């Protein structure tokens, strides 16, 4: 059997889905009319497993894993580093500051956009997102140390 890219990706999705189910096993599932905190993670994990198995089943249609070009690995590593930094700072700096810095970093470092337009764009997106979650969905978001 030839190892294909979708074999690796599908197996990763299956393993990650099983891990999510194992880690969320203590959370109550609840009922369909009143779902518990474990309901959504288990549904998402089950779908990940099913789609991962579908990838593995149809892998023969994709390129061989050995033929994949890893030339974009540096770009992917920068995106992963920015996302990891955002995760680490989210509860410390709060939603507004962290998301503005994340979008700015992605636009300036990864996409190499104009700093002025990147700043305006990040502020507008974060403000709109904050307004939707805070005022329409009534979902509190982590505040910054400066109480905003």
C-alpha positions in Angstrom: 0.0 0.0 0.0 1.2 3.5 -0.9 1.0 6.0 1.9 -1.0 9.0 0.7 -1.5 12.5 2.1 -5.1 11.7 3.0 -4.1 8.6 4.9 -2.0 10.8 7.2 -4.6 13.6 7.5 -7.5 11.2 8.0 -5.6 9.2 10.7 -4.8 12.5 12.5 -8.5 13.5 12.5 -9.5 10.1 13.8 -6.8 10.2 16.6 -7.7 13.8 17.5 -11.4 12.9 17.6 -10.8 9.9 19.9 -8.7 12.1 22.1 -11.4 14.7 22.4 -14.0 12.0 23.3 -11.6 10.6 25.9 -11.0 14.0 27.4 -14.6 15.1 27.5 -15.9 11.8 28.9 -16.6 13.2 32.3 -18.7 16.1 30.9 -22.4 15.5 31.1 -24.0 15.0 27.7 -27.5 15.9 28.8 -30.5 15.4 26.5 -31.4 16.8 23.1 -33.9 19.2 24.7 -31.3 20.3 27.3 -27.8 19.5 26.2 -25.0 19.4 28.7 -21.5 20.8 28.4 -20.2 17.5 26.9 -22.7 17.5 24.1 -21.0 19.7 21.5 -17.4 18.3 22.0 -18.7 14.8 21.5 -20.7 15.7 18.4 -17.7 17.5 16.9 -15.3 14.7 17.8 -17.7 12.1 16.3 -17.9 14.1 13.0 -14.1 14.5 13.0 -13.7 10.7 13.3 -16.3 10.1 10.5 -14.8 12.6 8.1 -11.3 11.3 9.0 -12.4 7.8 8.0 -13.9 9.1 4.8 -10.5 10.7 4.0 -8.7 7.5 4.6 -11.3 5.6 2.5 -10.8 7.9 -0.5 -7.1 8.4 -0.1 -6.1 6.6 -3.3 -7.4 9.7 -5.2 -4.8 12.0 -3.6 -1.1 12.4 -4.1 1.5 10.3 -2.4 2.7 11.5 1.0 6.4 11.4 -0.2 5.6 13.7 -3.1 4.2 16.5 -1.0 6.2 19.8 -1.2 7.0 21.1 2.3 8.1 24.5 0.9 5.3 26.2 2.8 6.3 24.8 6.2 7.9 28.0 7.4 4.6 29.9 6.6 2.6 27.4 8.5 5.0 27.5 11.5 4.5 31.2 11.7 0.7 30.9 11.7 0.9 28.2 14.4 3.2 30.4 16.5 0.8 33.4 16.3 -2.2 31.2 17.1 -0.3 29.7 20.1 0.6 33.1 21.4 -3.0 34.2 21.1 -4.1 31.2 23.1 -1.6 31.9 25.8 -2.5 35.6 26.0 -6.3 35.3 25.7 -7.1 34.9 29.4 -4.3 37.4 30.4 -5.0 40.3 28.0 -8.7 39.6 27.3 -10.6 39.4 24.1 -10.1 42.8 22.6 -6.4 43.3 23.0 -5.5 39.7 22.1 -7.7 39.6 19.0 -6.4 42.9 17.7 -2.8 41.8 18.2 -3.6 38.4 16.5 -5.2 39.9 13.5 -2.5 42.5 13.2 0.2 39.9 13.5 -1.4 37.7 10.8 -1.9 40.6 8.5 1.6 42.2 9.0 3.8 39.2 9.5 2.2 36.6 7.4 0.3 38.5 4.7 2.6 41.6 4.7 -0.2 44.1 4.4 -0.1 47.9 4.8 0.2 48.6 8.6 -2.4 51.4 8.6 -5.0 49.4 6.8 -4.2 46.3 8.9 -4.7 48.3 12.1 -8.0 49.8 10.9 -9.2 46.4 9.7 -8.3 44.6 12.9 -10.0 47.2 15.1 -13.2 47.1 13.0 -13.4 43.3 13.0 -12.7 43.0 16.7 -15.2 45.8 17.6 -17.9 44.2 15.5 -17.3 40.7 16.9 -17.2 42.1 20.5 -20.5 43.9 19.9 -22.2 40.8 18.5 -21.1 38.6 21.4 -21.6 41.1 24.2 -24.8 42.8 23.1 -26.7 40.5 20.7 -25.7 37.1 22.0 -25.3 38.3 25.6 -22.1 36.2 26.0 -19.4 37.7 28.2 -15.9 37.7 26.9 -12.7 37.8 28.9 -11.8 41.4 29.9 -8.4 42.9 29.7 -6.5 44.0 32.9 -7.7 47.5 32.0 -11.4 46.5 32.4 -12.5 46.7 28.8 
